Amino acid sequence: MKISASSRLTYRLLTPEDRNLLFALDQDPEVMRYINGGKPNSQADIDNIFIPRLKQFTYAEKGWGLWGCFLEPQKVFIGWVLVRPMDFFTEQRDDNNLEIGWRFMQSHWGKGFASEAAQQVCEALISNQVCNTLTAVALHDNLGSIKIMEKVGLLYKETKLHRDPLGDAQVVVYEKQL
């Protein structure tokens, strides 16, 4: 599956060779604030935790993976949009319900890039009919992410404990039935 360019961005699936892009993004404590309390990830974290996880859930034909977002015309990396089955790392994995998420460089916040990218990825997933449901989760005080969820048409479903081997968290869940 491919994601077509949007008005200001181009997209491609990130690979283990993009480890330096992932590392650079995760160095800003504000970017990491709602992920792990603001702790930058080390290069060892990227190599030993995140790259193996990325390899597990990337499935190009179905659009699963981290879609790198690159600002035109220079093709500058500004963030990514995640696509993977909900509860991927648990026994409740659901391949028909895709989780979407995003992480962007703070220098590009407030300019509509995350909403533009999330919308473009959602439209591609819908048009390729790869799932029945799109879902996003966020900590209840991550108002920026919640705003993006609403912009792409997801609706509040519930607040629940989200389980992940890297740590469980109480989150709000937004979804869209397709």
BELSULGI-V333323 format. One record per pair of residues at least 12 apart in sequence whose ideal C-beta (glycine too) atoms are under 10 Angstrom apart, sorted by the first residue. I is the first residue (numbers start at 1). GAP is how many residues later the second one is. Records with the same first field share a line. If there is no record, write none. Layout:
I=GAP, GAP
This chain:
1=12, 58, 59, 60, 61, 62, 63, 64, 66, 82, 120, 123, 124, 126, 127, 129
2=58, 61, 65, 122, 126
3=60, 64, 65, 66, 78, 80, 114, 117, 118, 119, 120, 121, 122, 125
4=116, 119, 120, 123
5=65, 67, 115
6=63, 66, 107, 110, 111, 113, 114, 115, 117
7=65, 105, 109, 113
8=61, 62, 63, 64, 65, 70, 103, 104, 105, 108, 109
9=58, 59, 60, 61, 62, 63, 66, 69, 70, 72, 104, 107, 108, 111
10=58, 59, 60, 61, 62, 63, 65, 110
11=56, 57, 58, 59, 69, 70, 106, 109, 110, 113
12=53, 54, 55, 56, 57, 58, 63
13=41, 45, 46, 47, 50, 51, 52, 53, 54, 55, 67, 70
14=37, 40, 44, 51, 52, 53, 54, 55, 63, 66, 68
15=36, 39, 40, 43, 45, 50, 51, 53
16=30, 31, 34, 35, 36, 38, 39, 42
17=34
18=28, 33, 36, 48, 50, 59, 62
19=24, 27, 28, 31, 32, 35
20=23, 26, 57
21=25, 45, 47, 49, 56, 57, 58, 59
22=19, 21, 23, 24, 25, 28, 29, 32, 44, 46, 55, 58, 81
23=17, 18, 19, 20, 21, 22, 23, 24, 27
24=22, 53, 81
25=15, 16, 21, 43, 52, 53, 54, 55, 78, 79, 80, 81
26=13, 14, 15, 16, 17, 19, 20, 24, 77
27=13, 14, 15, 78
28=12, 75, 76, 77, 78, 79
29=77
30=76, 79
31=48, 72, 73, 74, 75, 76, 78
32=71
33=73, 106, 108, 109
34=69, 104, 105, 106, 107, 108, 109, 110, 111, 135, 137
35=66, 68, 104, 107, 131, 132, 134
36=130, 131, 133
37=130
45=121
49=116, 117
50=16, 116
53=13, 31, 35, 36, 111, 112, 113
54=12, 28, 30
56=28, 32, 33
57=25, 26, 27, 28, 31, 32, 36, 42
58=25, 26
59=24, 25, 26, 36, 71
61=67, 69
62=21, 22, 23, 33, 36, 63, 66, 68, 69
63=20, 21, 35, 58, 61, 62, 65, 67, 68
64=18, 19, 20, 21, 24, 31, 34, 35, 61, 66, 67
65=15, 16, 17, 18, 19
66=13, 14, 15, 16, 17, 18, 35, 36, 37
67=12, 13, 14, 15, 16, 33, 35, 50, 51, 53, 54, 57
68=12, 13, 49
69=12, 33, 34, 35, 36, 39, 44, 45, 47, 48, 49, 51, 52
70=47
71=34, 37, 40, 42
76=29, 32
77=27, 28
78=26, 27, 29, 30, 31, 33, 35, 36, 39
79=23, 24, 25, 26, 27, 29, 30, 34, 35, 38
80=21, 22, 23, 24, 34, 37, 41
81=19, 20, 21, 22, 23, 33, 36, 37, 38, 39, 40, 41, 67
82=16, 17, 18, 19, 20, 21, 36, 39, 54
83=15, 16, 17, 18, 38, 39, 41, 42, 47, 48, 51
84=14, 15, 16, 17
85=12, 13, 14, 46, 50
86=12, 13, 14, 45, 47, 48, 49, 50, 51, 76, 87, 89
87=12, 48, 75, 76, 77
88=76
89=74, 75, 76, 77
90=72, 73, 74, 75
91=72
92=71
94=37, 38, 39, 41
95=35, 36, 37
96=34, 35, 36, 37, 82
97=34, 35, 36, 37, 38, 78, 80, 81
98=23, 24, 27, 32, 33, 34, 35, 36, 37, 38, 80
99=32, 34, 35, 36, 37, 38, 63, 74, 76
100=18, 21, 22, 25, 34, 35, 36, 37, 48, 49, 52, 54, 74, 75, 76
101=17, 34, 35, 36, 37, 44, 47, 48
102=12, 13, 15, 16, 19, 34, 42, 43, 46, 47
103=42
104=13, 40, 44
109=35
110=34
112=36, 39
114=30, 31, 33, 34, 37, 38
115=29, 32, 33, 34, 35, 36, 37
116=32, 35, 36
117=31, 35
118=16, 18, 27, 30, 31, 33, 34, 36
119=29, 32, 33, 34
120=32
121=13, 31
122=12, 14, 30, 31, 32, 54, 56
123=29
125=53
126=27, 50, 52
129=49
130=48
131=47
132=45, 46
133=21, 24, 42, 43, 44, 45
134=15, 18, 19, 20, 40, 41, 42, 43, 44
135=14, 19, 22, 38, 39, 40, 41, 42
136=12, 13, 14, 16, 18, 35, 36, 37, 38, 39, 40
137=12, 20, 22, 23, 25, 27, 32, 34, 35, 36, 37, 38
138=24, 31, 33, 34, 35, 36
139=23, 30, 31, 32, 33
140=19, 29, 30, 31, 32
141=31
142=29, 30
145=27, 29
146=26, 28
148=26
149=23, 24, 25, 26, 27
150=24
152=22, 24
153=21, 22, 23
154=19, 20, 21, 22
155=18, 19, 20, 21, 22
156=16, 17, 18, 19
157=15, 16, 17, 18, 19, 20
158=13, 14, 15, 16, 17
159=12, 13, 14
160=12, 13
